[in-house]
Amino acid sequence: YNLITLFLNREELAALGSLISMSEPELRQAAEEHGINLKYVFYVTGPMGVGKSTCLANLYSLTTYDEWTQERLPVLAKDRHKLADDENARVREWLGEEFYRKNWNLSESQVGIHLVDRPPLDPLAFTNRTEWARRAAVQLAAVVRGPEGRVIQPGHVILLLGEPAELHGRILS
């Protein structure tokens, strides 16, 4: 029911009231003075069909970043092994832009709990193991590009797992 009970004494209640009434810049300054982190990033990953998007949809009271920031390319529905070279290049360029946008949005935010569907290294799951190093370098360059040189935002990885037979059925349906 999204119900949280806090048992606070007078001083703690006054401190909570003070925090709630602060503007974001005031809150950030107070947190910095006391060495408190106000930004938490969680990258949700796992195999297709495991329920990443569904999980994040149920956490709508937090800041969530959907799987894609723009309409998904139709070619993404194709078997990756059957993509023509130009389609593969278009997919990689589009994916780089997607992860760049998500990382940019994350880097702009200073406060909150942020849950990200599809972290920047997810494309490696669709890359042959012998190509991982090269693909990771290409992906990194796409995400942190530009004169601002933003780093991939640090965070924690949440790996969702499922039974292969169940996931297979979900993907087929």
Salt bridges, closest charged atoms under 4 A:
GLU24 OE2 - ARG28 NH1 3.13
GLU67 OE2 - ARG118 NE 2.75
ASP79 OD1 - HIS81 ND1 3.16
GLU87 OE2 - LYS78 NZ 2.53
GLU97 OE2 - ARG101 NE 3.10
GLU97 OE1 - ARG145 NH2 2.60
GLU108 OE2 - ARG150 NH1 2.66
ASP122 OD2 - ARG118 NH1 3.29
GLU131 OE1 - ARG134 NE 2.75
GLU166 OE2 - ARG170 NE 3.18
